[in-house]
Amino acid sequence: MDKETQKLLHATALNINVLLNHVHKFEGLDEKTQEFSESKFKETIKSLATAIDKEVTYLIIACKPPARSSDVESLCPKINAGFFSLVQQTERIPKSAGRTYLHAVRKATCQSLIAAIGLINSFIDDNVEMEQSVVSDMMFMPRSGVFWEHCKALSQVPADNRTAVALEWTTSVGNLVKDAVTELSESLDSAKEATTAHGEDEFSEDSMDEFDSDIPADRIDKGRKIEKQLQAAKHTCDKVALRCIRDCEQLDEERVVWLDGLLEQGKLIARSVDDLAATLFMDDESWSKCAELESEKLRHLLADLVTLAITFVDDSHLAWFELCRKQLGETQKVPAEVVR
């Protein structure tokens, strides 16, 4: 590839990098533009992603030996224009569309820009350096296959904030809480089996080595109480995902903010669930006190989530959340059985 073609590709990557740094800082428009529509935006982004995908594919072919300089020269302006339009569309999103929705679109946009720069860098000697803070979450070196995946992701941006919150809830709350409950249950079962086996073979010199458990035998009863609290947390989170997020049909500005708030509270609960379960594995005499503190913390977080959920939950489900809030407020611990 001749030097002029390399310069042109370098300049293209520089332009895309400028767009990347710009859109990465975008936090949404303060005022909602009357013409903004999530459904129209999704269609526009999908069309842009398809067009950019096609032009970048042609560029890859043109850059492979023997490189065709004339093709590269005609494709670079089209690619610049495509990414400029992509960023321009992204920066039309108002804050009122929802923080989670904006984050999902911005992330998809940034990842496609990062992938494009990485792809162009693979064809030139003088690579364009991207800011580390912008690409810190990218644990790979983007290439053509990865770029196509990001173009596909662009065409699949969430339809609205409700969809964005639902997707984020599944990965950042629902699955994490579910896994924590499952792992704790399995650990307690293993500890119980180890205790039983050791009791039956207490005269064996090897029994302690064969049936060593991560959770000490004297913590099993406490562990079962914690397990019930985590199960209650899981059920509450599942209810919120189903009755508040999935069933939210109106998306006015208040409900958009409400959905973002539910997600943030859910993330706090997911972390608290992990922290509470971890106390059973502490190699410290203070584990019981820590467990009590973490249990109380989780109880308050769940109470806050339920209180927030009640704000806009459909009346047909209000009774369950009201009773759940009452139980959380009346006891020092989450009840072993939550109304289902």
LINBELFEN-V751204 format. One record per helix or strand. SS is the DSSP state (alpha for helix, beta for strand). FROM is the first residue (numbers start at 0). LEN is the number of residues. Records with the same first field share a line. If there is no record, write none. Layout:
SS=FROM-LEN, FROM-LEN
//
This chain:
alpha=2-22, 37-26, 68-22, 94-3, 98-23, 131-4, 143-11, 160-40, 206-4, 216-30, 252-29, 286-24, 314-16
beta=28-1, 93-1
//
